[in-house]
Amino acid sequence: MATGADVRDILELGGTESENIGIINKKDIINSDKKKSKKSSETLTFKRPEGMHREVYALLYSDKKDAPPLLPSDTTQGYRTVKAKLGSKKVRPWKWMPFTNPARKDGAMFYHWRRAAEEGKDYPFARFNKTVQVPVYSEQEYQMYLHDDAWTKAETDHLFDLSRHFDLRFVVIHDRYDHQQFKKRSVEDLKERYYHICAKLANIRAAPGTDLKIPVFDAGHERRRKEQLERLYNRTPEQVAEEEYLIQELRKIEARKKEREKRTQDLQKLITAADTTTEQRRAERKAPKKKLPQKKETEKPAVPETAGIKFPDFKSAGVTLRSQRMKLPSSVGQKKIKALEQMLMELGVDLNPMPTEEIVQMFNELRSDLVLLYELKQAFANCEYELQMLRHRYEALAKAGGTGPSVEGGSHADGHSGPCSDEGKSDIKDQIIDVVGAPLTPNSRKRRESASSSSSVKKVKKP
């Protein structure tokens, strides 16, 4: 049975221990809401606003519900960055003082604020004043080494004065050049004259046995470069479109060439594998039975991976079933497996023979040879199809008057081609560009593979 203390706890009624022991009064039940509000007002709880992260809210209030500090404080001792202690030293005095910039030659005076301890020192940004060292020549050096019939000394002096004044910015030098007093020169002419004089002076003044870094300027190359750039800029939209078309056709030709080379390599691998397998079988038949295992280990030629089927070797310790050696590896595709089964059925060979040692070896060799035969016939069908396609394209070009024996018959006596319009010429150009061989579509490739597989199955068993 519940006591008065239990009822007070349920109703959250306050009071001393002596009051909690007594009987519940009517006032306690009526005034329970007032006591609840008084208790809740004493302990205020702060709820985290919606959308605010927990870490951000933790920075605002601590566990003691204190307000965050106004200034950062460090009350713990440890490995921390030492904070600046304001007011520990006297403020260093600053002074309004004049200064001059060494880069200016007019002696202009400027003022700025600097520390009093730095009074009298050089301007700190003067070290960034970098100037180009333009060589200076004498009258004797010019007459002996630098004389040129196309240039006068006054014009050369004018060029070097502008180079010194504008820091070898030759476009600005060409703009400020006195073309009225002197001959009109291009930017390449000014550069060629300047660097020629610099190379001559470097050779004259260099000590014997020192490696020189002589500046070289190829004026002819620079003129050709600008001429090509101007031609490129002045192209018409038709020329740009034609160039893009030719670039795309060139990429197609290169892609087809790579694909054809890859097919040739694959075909060569298949032929080499077939020859190697044949020679190996002949050697095994001629060799005596006792020396057969030794010759297998020492004189076995390396067969490419694409030759037939490469069965795994079970050399691990433990008990294994001999029938596991007859299992086809995962590298053989589903299409080859179906073709292999069909060829074995045509030959009347059981798909799962008794796995004796001799039968397993001969059965694996037979399936490997059948797969190699399937790949060779497939490659032969591909080559035959490509040859036929190129023959048809050649005949179409010969009829159109592009190449071949019908070119002479289709031309007039005056040397012009026959009744071939501009549209016909454009078609001929497209055919000539595409004569390397079009890439095979997936549908044509599938049709050809199915046809070759069916023909290979029919031709395996000779009558």
Salt bridges, closest charged atoms under 4 A:
ASP28 OD1 - LYS35 NZ 3.91
GLU55 OE2 - ARG54 NH2 3.39
ASP74 OD1 - ARG80 NH1 3.61
ASP106 OD2 - ARG104 NH2 2.85
GLU118 OE1 - ARG114 NH2 3.56
GLU119 OE2 - LYS95 NZ 3.27
GLU139 OE1 - LYS153 NZ 3.31
GLU141 OE1 - ARG205 NH2 2.91
ASP148 OD2 - ARG193 NH1 3.86
ASP149 OD1 - HIS147 NE2 3.52
GLU155 OE2 - ARG185 NE 2.92
ASP157 OD2 - LYS153 NZ 3.00
ASP161 OD1 - ARG164 NH1 3.29
ASP167 OD2 - ARG169 NH1 3.74
ASP175 OD2 - ARG176 NH1 2.17
GLU188 OE2 - LYS226 NZ 2.66
ASP189 OD1 - ARG223 NH2 2.59
GLU192 OE1 - ARG223 NH2 3.71
GLU222 OE2 - ARG225 NH2 2.68
GLU227 OE2 - ARG231 NH2 3.04
GLU243 OE1 - ARG235 NH1 2.19
GLU249 OE2 - LYS252 NZ 3.78
GLU259 OE2 - ARG263 NH2 2.61
GLU259 OE2 - ARG445 NH2 3.50
GLU357 OE1 - ARG322 NE 3.52
GLU357 OE2 - ARG325 NH1 3.27
GLU365 OE1 - ARG281 NE 3.76
ASP369 OD2 - ARG281 NH1 2.73
GLU375 OE2 - LYS336 NZ 2.45
GLU386 OE2 - ARG263 NH1 1.87
ASP434 OD1 - ARG256 NH1 2.38
GLU449 OE1 - LYS335 NZ 2.80
